[in-house]
């Protein structure tokens, strides 16, 4: 562990990133323990903070912490040491955890912390942990590219090739995300073969891609729905159980029933794309009108 810390983290300037990750985990664990104690109405725990009748969400303290530590990181960027950057990064991680723990409140603009929509916050935390962990391990987006070649090469061909490759990578990521495969698109930015697999395989039935491409192809849509239910069921069960575990009420039976409810609610055919606006039709067809034959 010490050798990994010295050779792979400190030597490569990743100590601030490690401190950010540790601060993020610490902040998330502490605030989750706190809200569980508050929910259990433990007498010796302070409870919610209020200003008069207004409940102060811990997201507020997260925003303040992120703002102050972020300003500190920017202000000391020129001449700061790894120690200074690491301390500020740790506070930044704590603040980020407090904010993302109430990400659902930001997204839905209402307090859904203990409701089903509150699981969105846990998803956001998982994404942040995954991306930070990959960066800490030295994995970078588009790892097949050598960025030093781009900076050092004087050849136009090499630079054009790198730019084109990055553009293709981004297009593939956009296709994968449009197919509803958020995690595949995220990790595919670090492992490009995942983008190729995600772009080739069927879209999730409720994704924008299915709406655009499968609306008039019922067989393809049926395959997408059957595949989604078959492969997503164990994933959703595990996800709900972990989310319930973090929320403080793990229950295997609840994970099973909630997974079926979510499958029935989410694994449905996307609505067909609306017909194109007359202004987008070819000029002759638009002039012909709905009841007149086209000249074509």
ChimeraX commands (.cxc) that place a marker at each C-alpha (Angstrom):
marker #1 position 0.00,0.00,0.00 radius 0.5
marker #1 position 2.78,2.42,0.92 radius 0.5
marker #1 position 4.66,1.64,-2.26 radius 0.5
marker #1 position 1.52,2.18,-4.34 radius 0.5
marker #1 position 0.92,5.46,-2.53 radius 0.5
marker #1 position 4.45,6.71,-3.17 radius 0.5
marker #1 position 5.02,5.37,-6.69 radius 0.5
marker #1 position 1.59,5.62,-8.29 radius 0.5
marker #1 position -0.13,8.42,-6.39 radius 0.5
marker #1 position 2.35,10.92,-4.96 radius 0.5
marker #1 position 4.93,10.53,-7.74 radius 0.5
marker #1 position 2.28,11.22,-10.38 radius 0.5
marker #1 position 0.74,14.16,-8.54 radius 0.5
marker #1 position -2.48,12.33,-7.68 radius 0.5
marker #1 position -2.39,12.92,-3.94 radius 0.5
marker #1 position -5.01,15.72,-4.16 radius 0.5
marker #1 position -7.26,13.37,-6.13 radius 0.5
marker #1 position -6.87,10.68,-3.47 radius 0.5
marker #1 position -7.68,13.20,-0.74 radius 0.5
marker #1 position -10.72,14.33,-2.71 radius 0.5
marker #1 position -11.92,10.72,-2.90 radius 0.5
marker #1 position -11.32,10.11,0.81 radius 0.5
marker #1 position -13.05,13.37,1.71 radius 0.5
marker #1 position -15.96,12.47,-0.55 radius 0.5
marker #1 position -16.38,9.04,1.04 radius 0.5
marker #1 position -16.03,10.49,4.55 radius 0.5
marker #1 position -18.59,13.21,3.88 radius 0.5
marker #1 position -21.07,10.79,2.35 radius 0.5
marker #1 position -20.77,8.22,5.15 radius 0.5
marker #1 position -21.03,10.84,7.90 radius 0.5
marker #1 position -24.08,12.56,6.42 radius 0.5
marker #1 position -25.84,9.25,5.76 radius 0.5
marker #1 position -25.24,8.15,9.35 radius 0.5
marker #1 position -26.51,11.53,10.52 radius 0.5
marker #1 position -29.76,11.42,8.54 radius 0.5
marker #1 position -30.41,7.85,9.64 radius 0.5
marker #1 position -30.00,8.86,13.28 radius 0.5
marker #1 position -32.31,11.82,12.71 radius 0.5
marker #1 position -34.88,9.59,11.03 radius 0.5
marker #1 position -34.68,7.14,13.93 radius 0.5
marker #1 position -35.25,10.10,16.29 radius 0.5
marker #1 position -32.25,9.25,18.44 radius 0.5
marker #1 position -32.47,11.58,21.43 radius 0.5
marker #1 position -28.77,12.33,21.86 radius 0.5
marker #1 position -28.29,13.31,18.19 radius 0.5
marker #1 position -28.69,17.05,17.44 radius 0.5
marker #1 position -31.27,16.59,14.68 radius 0.5
marker #1 position -32.14,18.88,11.78 radius 0.5
marker #1 position -30.82,22.41,11.62 radius 0.5
marker #1 position -33.42,25.13,11.23 radius 0.5
marker #1 position -33.48,28.87,10.76 radius 0.5
marker #1 position -36.80,29.73,12.32 radius 0.5
marker #1 position -39.30,27.46,10.59 radius 0.5
marker #1 position -37.01,26.82,7.61 radius 0.5
marker #1 position -35.18,23.50,7.45 radius 0.5
marker #1 position -31.57,23.98,6.31 radius 0.5
marker #1 position -30.58,21.13,4.01 radius 0.5
marker #1 position -27.03,19.82,4.28 radius 0.5
marker #1 position -26.67,20.61,0.59 radius 0.5
marker #1 position -26.34,24.27,1.63 radius 0.5
marker #1 position -23.24,23.52,3.68 radius 0.5
marker #1 position -21.94,21.44,0.77 radius 0.5
marker #1 position -22.29,24.33,-1.66 radius 0.5
marker #1 position -20.48,26.68,0.74 radius 0.5
marker #1 position -17.67,24.15,1.30 radius 0.5
marker #1 position -17.26,23.50,-2.43 radius 0.5
marker #1 position -17.21,27.23,-3.16 radius 0.5
marker #1 position -14.62,28.11,-0.51 radius 0.5
marker #1 position -12.33,25.15,-1.21 radius 0.5
marker #1 position -12.66,25.66,-4.96 radius 0.5
marker #1 position -11.65,29.30,-4.63 radius 0.5
marker #1 position -8.71,28.18,-2.49 radius 0.5
marker #1 position -7.60,25.67,-5.11 radius 0.5
marker #1 position -7.75,28.30,-7.85 radius 0.5
marker #1 position -6.06,31.00,-5.77 radius 0.5
marker #1 position -3.14,28.74,-4.82 radius 0.5
marker #1 position -2.82,26.92,-8.14 radius 0.5
marker #1 position 0.40,28.68,-9.17 radius 0.5
marker #1 position 2.58,28.09,-6.12 radius 0.5
marker #1 position 0.78,25.57,-3.91 radius 0.5
marker #1 position 2.35,22.33,-2.71 radius 0.5
marker #1 position 0.73,18.91,-2.90 radius 0.5
marker #1 position -0.06,19.18,0.79 radius 0.5
marker #1 position -1.99,22.43,0.36 radius 0.5
marker #1 position -3.82,21.14,-2.69 radius 0.5
marker #1 position -4.60,17.88,-0.92 radius 0.5
marker #1 position -6.14,19.59,2.10 radius 0.5
marker #1 position -8.29,21.81,-0.10 radius 0.5
marker #1 position -9.21,18.84,-2.29 radius 0.5
marker #1 position -10.34,16.90,0.79 radius 0.5
marker #1 position -12.68,19.73,1.78 radius 0.5
marker #1 position -13.88,19.96,-1.81 radius 0.5
marker #1 position -14.70,16.24,-1.68 radius 0.5
marker #1 position -16.62,16.64,1.57 radius 0.5
marker #1 position -18.65,19.49,0.10 radius 0.5
marker #1 position -19.29,17.56,-3.11 radius 0.5
marker #1 position -20.60,14.61,-1.10 radius 0.5
marker #1 position -23.03,16.84,0.80 radius 0.5
marker #1 position -24.30,18.29,-2.47 radius 0.5
marker #1 position -24.64,15.00,-4.37 radius 0.5
marker #1 position -26.34,13.35,-1.41 radius 0.5
marker #1 position -29.23,15.71,-2.15 radius 0.5
marker #1 position -28.87,15.63,-5.91 radius 0.5
marker #1 position -32.47,14.41,-6.20 radius 0.5
marker #1 position -33.61,17.61,-4.47 radius 0.5
marker #1 position -31.78,19.65,-7.11 radius 0.5
marker #1 position -33.09,17.50,-9.97 radius 0.5
marker #1 position -36.74,17.30,-8.92 radius 0.5
marker #1 position -36.86,20.67,-7.12 radius 0.5
marker #1 position -38.64,19.09,-4.16 radius 0.5
marker #1 position -37.63,17.10,-1.11 radius 0.5
marker #1 position -37.71,13.44,-2.19 radius 0.5
marker #1 position -34.86,12.26,0.03 radius 0.5
marker #1 position -36.75,9.27,1.46 radius 0.5
marker #1 position -38.91,8.65,-1.59 radius 0.5
marker #1 position -38.22,6.47,-4.61 radius 0.5
marker #1 position -36.89,9.43,-6.60 radius 0.5
marker #1 position -34.33,9.94,-3.85 radius 0.5
marker #1 position -32.38,7.02,-5.26 radius 0.5
marker #1 position -31.19,9.43,-7.93 radius 0.5
marker #1 position -28.84,10.89,-5.33 radius 0.5
marker #1 position -27.26,7.49,-4.72 radius 0.5
marker #1 position -26.82,7.06,-8.48 radius 0.5
marker #1 position -25.04,10.41,-8.67 radius 0.5
marker #1 position -22.73,9.41,-5.81 radius 0.5
marker #1 position -21.90,6.11,-7.52 radius 0.5
marker #1 position -21.02,7.92,-10.75 radius 0.5
marker #1 position -18.74,10.35,-8.90 radius 0.5
marker #1 position -16.99,7.51,-7.06 radius 0.5
marker #1 position -16.53,5.49,-10.24 radius 0.5
marker #1 position -15.05,8.36,-12.26 radius 0.5
marker #1 position -12.76,9.47,-9.43 radius 0.5
marker #1 position -11.59,5.91,-8.84 radius 0.5
marker #1 position -10.71,5.43,-12.50 radius 0.5
marker #1 position -8.79,8.71,-12.63 radius 0.5
marker #1 position -6.95,7.80,-9.44 radius 0.5
marker #1 position -5.86,4.51,-11.00 radius 0.5
marker #1 position -4.40,6.45,-13.89 radius 0.5
marker #1 position -7.09,5.54,-16.40 radius 0.5
marker #1 position -7.89,8.49,-18.64 radius 0.5
marker #1 position -10.58,9.04,-21.27 radius 0.5
marker #1 position -9.54,7.68,-24.68 radius 0.5
marker #1 position -6.62,5.76,-23.21 radius 0.5
marker #1 position -5.54,4.55,-26.65 radius 0.5
marker #1 position -4.44,8.09,-27.49 radius 0.5
marker #1 position -1.03,9.46,-26.63 radius 0.5
marker #1 position -1.58,13.11,-25.79 radius 0.5
marker #1 position 2.16,13.71,-25.74 radius 0.5
marker #1 position 2.22,12.88,-29.45 radius 0.5
marker #1 position -0.32,15.63,-30.07 radius 0.5
marker #1 position 1.69,18.21,-28.14 radius 0.5
marker #1 position 5.11,17.23,-29.45 radius 0.5
marker #1 position 4.36,16.18,-33.01 radius 0.5
marker #1 position 4.84,18.79,-35.68 radius 0.5
marker #1 position 3.13,16.65,-38.30 radius 0.5
marker #1 position -0.30,17.83,-39.37 radius 0.5
marker #1 position -1.35,14.29,-40.23 radius 0.5
marker #1 position -0.78,13.01,-36.69 radius 0.5
marker #1 position -2.75,15.85,-35.14 radius 0.5
marker #1 position -5.61,15.50,-37.60 radius 0.5
marker #1 position -5.72,11.77,-36.93 radius 0.5
marker #1 position -5.92,12.32,-33.18 radius 0.5
marker #1 position -8.68,14.93,-33.55 radius 0.5
marker #1 position -10.69,12.65,-35.85 radius 0.5
marker #1 position -10.28,9.73,-33.45 radius 0.5
marker #1 position -11.48,11.81,-30.52 radius 0.5
marker #1 position -14.45,13.03,-32.58 radius 0.5
marker #1 position -15.42,9.44,-33.46 radius 0.5
marker #1 position -15.09,8.51,-29.79 radius 0.5
marker #1 position -17.44,11.33,-28.79 radius 0.5
marker #1 position -19.97,10.39,-31.50 radius 0.5
marker #1 position -19.98,6.77,-30.30 radius 0.5
marker #1 position -20.47,7.96,-26.72 radius 0.5
marker #1 position -23.40,10.13,-27.82 radius 0.5
marker #1 position -25.00,7.16,-29.61 radius 0.5
marker #1 position -24.56,4.90,-26.58 radius 0.5
marker #1 position -26.06,7.49,-24.23 radius 0.5
marker #1 position -28.94,8.07,-26.68 radius 0.5
marker #1 position -29.59,4.34,-26.43 radius 0.5
marker #1 position -30.06,4.78,-22.69 radius 0.5
marker #1 position -26.81,3.09,-21.63 radius 0.5
marker #1 position -25.43,5.75,-19.33 radius 0.5
marker #1 position -22.92,3.57,-17.49 radius 0.5
marker #1 position -21.65,2.03,-20.74 radius 0.5
marker #1 position -21.19,5.49,-22.20 radius 0.5
marker #1 position -19.40,6.67,-19.06 radius 0.5
marker #1 position -16.97,3.78,-18.80 radius 0.5
marker #1 position -16.66,3.63,-22.57 radius 0.5
marker #1 position -14.93,6.99,-22.49 radius 0.5
marker #1 position -12.20,5.19,-20.57 radius 0.5
marker #1 position -12.43,1.82,-22.38 radius 0.5
marker #1 position -13.33,2.48,-26.00 radius 0.5
marker #1 position -14.34,-1.12,-26.91 radius 0.5
marker #1 position -17.32,-0.68,-24.58 radius 0.5
marker #1 position -18.53,2.16,-26.79 radius 0.5
marker #1 position -18.37,-0.06,-29.86 radius 0.5
marker #1 position -20.36,-2.80,-28.12 radius 0.5
marker #1 position -22.91,-0.34,-26.76 radius 0.5
marker #1 position -23.36,1.36,-30.12 radius 0.5
marker #1 position -23.93,-1.93,-31.97 radius 0.5
marker #1 position -26.33,-3.60,-29.52 radius 0.5
marker #1 position -30.04,-2.88,-29.15 radius 0.5
marker #1 position -31.20,0.30,-27.50 radius 0.5
marker #1 position -33.06,0.28,-24.22 radius 0.5
marker #1 position -36.78,0.47,-25.09 radius 0.5
marker #1 position -37.49,3.75,-23.33 radius 0.5
marker #1 position -34.44,5.59,-24.64 radius 0.5
marker #1 position -34.51,8.38,-27.24 radius 0.5
marker #1 position -32.85,6.09,-29.80 radius 0.5
marker #1 position -35.73,3.59,-29.50 radius 0.5
marker #1 position -38.19,6.41,-29.95 radius 0.5
marker #1 position -36.48,7.59,-33.11 radius 0.5
marker #1 position -35.60,4.23,-34.66 radius 0.5
marker #1 position -37.95,1.56,-33.28 radius 0.5
marker #1 position -41.29,3.41,-33.41 radius 0.5
marker #1 position -42.30,1.73,-36.68 radius 0.5
marker #1 position -40.40,-1.51,-36.08 radius 0.5
marker #1 position -42.53,-3.46,-33.56 radius 0.5
marker #1 position -40.42,-6.62,-33.73 radius 0.5
marker #1 position -37.25,-4.73,-32.85 radius 0.5
marker #1 position -39.05,-2.93,-30.04 radius 0.5
marker #1 position -40.38,-6.24,-28.67 radius 0.5
marker #1 position -36.87,-7.68,-28.70 radius 0.5
marker #1 position -35.58,-4.63,-26.86 radius 0.5
marker #1 position -38.29,-4.90,-24.19 radius 0.5
marker #1 position -37.74,-8.65,-23.67 radius 0.5
marker #1 position -33.98,-8.19,-23.47 radius 0.5
marker #1 position -34.32,-5.29,-21.04 radius 0.5
marker #1 position -36.53,-7.23,-18.65 radius 0.5
marker #1 position -34.33,-10.31,-18.78 radius 0.5
marker #1 position -31.00,-8.60,-18.17 radius 0.5
marker #1 position -32.09,-5.63,-16.09 radius 0.5
marker #1 position -34.05,-7.59,-13.46 radius 0.5
marker #1 position -31.03,-8.84,-11.40 radius 0.5
marker #1 position -29.23,-5.52,-11.88 radius 0.5
marker #1 position -32.19,-3.50,-10.62 radius 0.5
marker #1 position -32.66,-5.85,-7.66 radius 0.5
marker #1 position -29.04,-5.47,-6.61 radius 0.5
marker #1 position -29.16,-1.71,-7.16 radius 0.5
marker #1 position -32.31,-1.27,-5.06 radius 0.5
marker #1 position -30.91,-3.44,-2.27 radius 0.5
marker #1 position -27.69,-1.39,-2.14 radius 0.5
marker #1 position -29.66,1.85,-2.22 radius 0.5
marker #1 position -31.92,0.58,0.58 radius 0.5
marker #1 position -28.83,-0.49,2.51 radius 0.5
marker #1 position -27.39,3.01,2.24 radius 0.5
marker #1 position -30.77,4.54,3.07 radius 0.5
marker #1 position -30.97,2.39,6.18 radius 0.5
marker #1 position -33.63,-0.22,5.39 radius 0.5
marker #1 position -32.16,-3.19,3.47 radius 0.5
marker #1 position -34.77,-5.82,2.61 radius 0.5
marker #1 position -34.36,-8.58,0.02 radius 0.5
marker #1 position -38.10,-9.00,-0.50 radius 0.5
marker #1 position -38.54,-5.27,-0.97 radius 0.5
marker #1 position -35.74,-5.29,-3.54 radius 0.5
marker #1 position -37.55,-8.02,-5.49 radius 0.5
marker #1 position -40.97,-6.40,-5.45 radius 0.5
marker #1 position -39.60,-2.91,-6.08 radius 0.5
marker #1 position -37.58,-4.24,-9.01 radius 0.5
marker #1 position -40.71,-5.69,-10.62 radius 0.5
marker #1 position -42.56,-2.41,-10.09 radius 0.5
marker #1 position -39.70,-0.48,-11.66 radius 0.5
marker #1 position -39.52,-2.91,-14.58 radius 0.5
marker #1 position -43.26,-2.52,-15.26 radius 0.5
marker #1 position -42.97,1.24,-14.98 radius 0.5
marker #1 position -39.77,1.83,-16.93 radius 0.5
marker #1 position -39.41,-1.05,-19.37 radius 0.5
marker #1 position -42.03,0.10,-21.83 radius 0.5
marker #1 position -41.91,1.03,-25.47 radius 0.5
marker #1 position -40.90,4.59,-26.11 radius 0.5
marker #1 position -43.60,6.67,-27.84 radius 0.5
marker #1 position -43.17,7.00,-31.57 radius 0.5
marker #1 position -41.48,10.11,-32.81 radius 0.5
marker #1 position -43.98,12.79,-33.90 radius 0.5
marker #1 position -44.45,13.32,-37.64 radius 0.5
marker #1 position -42.16,15.95,-39.14 radius 0.5
marker #1 position -43.38,19.51,-39.22 radius 0.5
marker #1 position -44.61,20.64,-42.67 radius 0.5
marker #1 position -41.76,23.14,-42.84 radius 0.5
marker #1 position -39.30,20.26,-42.62 radius 0.5
marker #1 position -40.87,18.32,-45.50 radius 0.5
marker #1 position -39.64,18.71,-49.08 radius 0.5
marker #1 position -41.12,21.81,-50.65 radius 0.5
marker #1 position -43.23,20.00,-53.23 radius 0.5
marker #1 position -44.81,17.67,-50.66 radius 0.5
marker #1 position -45.56,20.57,-48.34 radius 0.5
marker #1 position -47.22,22.53,-51.15 radius 0.5
marker #1 position -49.28,19.51,-52.17 radius 0.5
marker #1 position -50.96,19.48,-48.75 radius 0.5
marker #1 position -52.35,16.50,-46.86 radius 0.5
marker #1 position -55.20,15.87,-49.30 radius 0.5
marker #1 position -53.37,16.51,-52.56 radius 0.5
marker #1 position -51.02,14.17,-54.37 radius 0.5
marker #1 position -47.40,15.12,-54.54 radius 0.5
marker #1 position -45.83,16.01,-57.86 radius 0.5
marker #1 position -43.03,13.56,-57.15 radius 0.5
marker link #1:1,2 radius 0.2
marker link #1:2,3 radius 0.2
marker link #1:3,4 radius 0.2
marker link #1:4,5 radius 0.2
marker link #1:5,6 radius 0.2
marker link #1:6,7 radius 0.2
marker link #1:7,8 radius 0.2
marker link #1:8,9 radius 0.2
marker link #1:9,10 radius 0.2
marker link #1:10,11 radius 0.2
marker link #1:11,12 radius 0.2
marker link #1:12,13 radius 0.2
marker link #1:13,14 radius 0.2
marker link #1:14,15 radius 0.2
marker link #1:15,16 radius 0.2
marker link #1:16,17 radius 0.2
marker link #1:17,18 radius 0.2
marker link #1:18,19 radius 0.2
marker link #1:19,20 radius 0.2
marker link #1:20,21 radius 0.2
marker link #1:21,22 radius 0.2
marker link #1:22,23 radius 0.2
marker link #1:23,24 radius 0.2
marker link #1:24,25 radius 0.2
marker link #1:25,26 radius 0.2
marker link #1:26,27 radius 0.2
marker link #1:27,28 radius 0.2
marker link #1:28,29 radius 0.2
marker link #1:29,30 radius 0.2
marker link #1:30,31 radius 0.2
marker link #1:31,32 radius 0.2
marker link #1:32,33 radius 0.2
marker link #1:33,34 radius 0.2
marker link #1:34,35 radius 0.2
marker link #1:35,36 radius 0.2
marker link #1:36,37 radius 0.2
marker link #1:37,38 radius 0.2
marker link #1:38,39 radius 0.2
marker link #1:39,40 radius 0.2
marker link #1:40,41 radius 0.2
marker link #1:41,42 radius 0.2
marker link #1:42,43 radius 0.2
marker link #1:43,44 radius 0.2
marker link #1:44,45 radius 0.2
marker link #1:45,46 radius 0.2
marker link #1:46,47 radius 0.2
marker link #1:47,48 radius 0.2
marker link #1:48,49 radius 0.2
marker link #1:49,50 radius 0.2
marker link #1:50,51 radius 0.2
marker link #1:51,52 radius 0.2
marker link #1:52,53 radius 0.2
marker link #1:53,54 radius 0.2
marker link #1:54,55 radius 0.2
marker link #1:55,56 radius 0.2
marker link #1:56,57 radius 0.2
marker link #1:57,58 radius 0.2
marker link #1:58,59 radius 0.2
marker link #1:59,60 radius 0.2
marker link #1:60,61 radius 0.2
marker link #1:61,62 radius 0.2
marker link #1:62,63 radius 0.2
marker link #1:63,64 radius 0.2
marker link #1:64,65 radius 0.2
marker link #1:65,66 radius 0.2
marker link #1:66,67 radius 0.2
marker link #1:67,68 radius 0.2
marker link #1:68,69 radius 0.2
marker link #1:69,70 radius 0.2
marker link #1:70,71 radius 0.2
marker link #1:71,72 radius 0.2
marker link #1:72,73 radius 0.2
marker link #1:73,74 radius 0.2
marker link #1:74,75 radius 0.2
marker link #1:75,76 radius 0.2
marker link #1:76,77 radius 0.2
marker link #1:77,78 radius 0.2
marker link #1:78,79 radius 0.2
marker link #1:79,80 radius 0.2
marker link #1:80,81 radius 0.2
marker link #1:81,82 radius 0.2
marker link #1:82,83 radius 0.2
marker link #1:83,84 radius 0.2
marker link #1:84,85 radius 0.2
marker link #1:85,86 radius 0.2
marker link #1:86,87 radius 0.2
marker link #1:87,88 radius 0.2
marker link #1:88,89 radius 0.2
marker link #1:89,90 radius 0.2
marker link #1:90,91 radius 0.2
marker link #1:91,92 radius 0.2
marker link #1:92,93 radius 0.2
marker link #1:93,94 radius 0.2
marker link #1:94,95 radius 0.2
marker link #1:95,96 radius 0.2
marker link #1:96,97 radius 0.2
marker link #1:97,98 radius 0.2
marker link #1:98,99 radius 0.2
marker link #1:99,100 radius 0.2
marker link #1:100,101 radius 0.2
marker link #1:101,102 radius 0.2
marker link #1:102,103 radius 0.2
marker link #1:103,104 radius 0.2
marker link #1:104,105 radius 0.2
marker link #1:105,106 radius 0.2
marker link #1:106,107 radius 0.2
marker link #1:107,108 radius 0.2
marker link #1:108,109 radius 0.2
marker link #1:109,110 radius 0.2
marker link #1:110,111 radius 0.2
marker link #1:111,112 radius 0.2
marker link #1:112,113 radius 0.2
marker link #1:113,114 radius 0.2
marker link #1:114,115 radius 0.2
marker link #1:115,116 radius 0.2
marker link #1:116,117 radius 0.2
marker link #1:117,118 radius 0.2
marker link #1:118,119 radius 0.2
marker link #1:119,120 radius 0.2
marker link #1:120,121 radius 0.2
marker link #1:121,122 radius 0.2
marker link #1:122,123 radius 0.2
marker link #1:123,124 radius 0.2
marker link #1:124,125 radius 0.2
marker link #1:125,126 radius 0.2
marker link #1:126,127 radius 0.2
marker link #1:127,128 radius 0.2
marker link #1:128,129 radius 0.2
marker link #1:129,130 radius 0.2
marker link #1:130,131 radius 0.2
marker link #1:131,132 radius 0.2
marker link #1:132,133 radius 0.2
marker link #1:133,134 radius 0.2
marker link #1:134,135 radius 0.2
marker link #1:135,136 radius 0.2
marker link #1:136,137 radius 0.2
marker link #1:137,138 radius 0.2
marker link #1:138,139 radius 0.2
marker link #1:139,140 radius 0.2
marker link #1:140,141 radius 0.2
marker link #1:141,142 radius 0.2
marker link #1:142,143 radius 0.2
marker link #1:143,144 radius 0.2
marker link #1:144,145 radius 0.2
marker link #1:145,146 radius 0.2
marker link #1:146,147 radius 0.2
marker link #1:147,148 radius 0.2
marker link #1:148,149 radius 0.2
marker link #1:149,150 radius 0.2
marker link #1:150,151 radius 0.2
marker link #1:151,152 radius 0.2
marker link #1:152,153 radius 0.2
marker link #1:153,154 radius 0.2
marker link #1:154,155 radius 0.2
marker link #1:155,156 radius 0.2
marker link #1:156,157 radius 0.2
marker link #1:157,158 radius 0.2
marker link #1:158,159 radius 0.2
marker link #1:159,160 radius 0.2
marker link #1:160,161 radius 0.2
marker link #1:161,162 radius 0.2
marker link #1:162,163 radius 0.2
marker link #1:163,164 radius 0.2
marker link #1:164,165 radius 0.2
marker link #1:165,166 radius 0.2
marker link #1:166,167 radius 0.2
marker link #1:167,168 radius 0.2
marker link #1:168,169 radius 0.2
marker link #1:169,170 radius 0.2
marker link #1:170,171 radius 0.2
marker link #1:171,172 radius 0.2
marker link #1:172,173 radius 0.2
marker link #1:173,174 radius 0.2
marker link #1:174,175 radius 0.2
marker link #1:175,176 radius 0.2
marker link #1:176,177 radius 0.2
marker link #1:177,178 radius 0.2
marker link #1:178,179 radius 0.2
marker link #1:179,180 radius 0.2
marker link #1:180,181 radius 0.2
marker link #1:181,182 radius 0.2
marker link #1:182,183 radius 0.2
marker link #1:183,184 radius 0.2
marker link #1:184,185 radius 0.2
marker link #1:185,186 radius 0.2
marker link #1:186,187 radius 0.2
marker link #1:187,188 radius 0.2
marker link #1:188,189 radius 0.2
marker link #1:189,190 radius 0.2
marker link #1:190,191 radius 0.2
marker link #1:191,192 radius 0.2
marker link #1:192,193 radius 0.2
marker link #1:193,194 radius 0.2
marker link #1:194,195 radius 0.2
marker link #1:195,196 radius 0.2
marker link #1:196,197 radius 0.2
marker link #1:197,198 radius 0.2
marker link #1:198,199 radius 0.2
marker link #1:199,200 radius 0.2
marker link #1:200,201 radius 0.2
marker link #1:201,202 radius 0.2
marker link #1:202,203 radius 0.2
marker link #1:203,204 radius 0.2
marker link #1:204,205 radius 0.2
marker link #1:205,206 radius 0.2
marker link #1:206,207 radius 0.2
marker link #1:207,208 radius 0.2
marker link #1:208,209 radius 0.2
marker link #1:209,210 radius 0.2
marker link #1:210,211 radius 0.2
marker link #1:211,212 radius 0.2
marker link #1:212,213 radius 0.2
marker link #1:213,214 radius 0.2
marker link #1:214,215 radius 0.2
marker link #1:215,216 radius 0.2
marker link #1:216,217 radius 0.2
marker link #1:217,218 radius 0.2
marker link #1:218,219 radius 0.2
marker link #1:219,220 radius 0.2
marker link #1:220,221 radius 0.2
marker link #1:221,222 radius 0.2
marker link #1:222,223 radius 0.2
marker link #1:223,224 radius 0.2
marker link #1:224,225 radius 0.2
marker link #1:225,226 radius 0.2
marker link #1:226,227 radius 0.2
marker link #1:227,228 radius 0.2
marker link #1:228,229 radius 0.2
marker link #1:229,230 radius 0.2
marker link #1:230,231 radius 0.2
marker link #1:231,232 radius 0.2
marker link #1:232,233 radius 0.2
marker link #1:233,234 radius 0.2
marker link #1:234,235 radius 0.2
marker link #1:235,236 radius 0.2
marker link #1:236,237 radius 0.2
marker link #1:237,238 radius 0.2
marker link #1:238,239 radius 0.2
marker link #1:239,240 radius 0.2
marker link #1:240,241 radius 0.2
marker link #1:241,242 radius 0.2
marker link #1:242,243 radius 0.2
marker link #1:243,244 radius 0.2
marker link #1:244,245 radius 0.2
marker link #1:245,246 radius 0.2
marker link #1:246,247 radius 0.2
marker link #1:247,248 radius 0.2
marker link #1:248,249 radius 0.2
marker link #1:249,250 radius 0.2
marker link #1:250,251 radius 0.2
marker link #1:251,252 radius 0.2
marker link #1:252,253 radius 0.2
marker link #1:253,254 radius 0.2
marker link #1:254,255 radius 0.2
marker link #1:255,256 radius 0.2
marker link #1:256,257 radius 0.2
marker link #1:257,258 radius 0.2
marker link #1:258,259 radius 0.2
marker link #1:259,260 radius 0.2
marker link #1:260,261 radius 0.2
marker link #1:261,262 radius 0.2
marker link #1:262,263 radius 0.2
marker link #1:263,264 radius 0.2
marker link #1:264,265 radius 0.2
marker link #1:265,266 radius 0.2
marker link #1:266,267 radius 0.2
marker link #1:267,268 radius 0.2
marker link #1:268,269 radius 0.2
marker link #1:269,270 radius 0.2
marker link #1:270,271 radius 0.2
marker link #1:271,272 radius 0.2
marker link #1:272,273 radius 0.2
marker link #1:273,274 radius 0.2
marker link #1:274,275 radius 0.2
marker link #1:275,276 radius 0.2
marker link #1:276,277 radius 0.2
marker link #1:277,278 radius 0.2
marker link #1:278,279 radius 0.2
marker link #1:279,280 radius 0.2
marker link #1:280,281 radius 0.2
marker link #1:281,282 radius 0.2
marker link #1:282,283 radius 0.2
marker link #1:283,284 radius 0.2
marker link #1:284,285 radius 0.2
marker link #1:285,286 radius 0.2
marker link #1:286,287 radius 0.2
marker link #1:287,288 radius 0.2
marker link #1:288,289 radius 0.2
marker link #1:289,290 radius 0.2
marker link #1:290,291 radius 0.2
marker link #1:291,292 radius 0.2
marker link #1:292,293 radius 0.2
marker link #1:293,294 radius 0.2
marker link #1:294,295 radius 0.2
marker link #1:295,296 radius 0.2
view
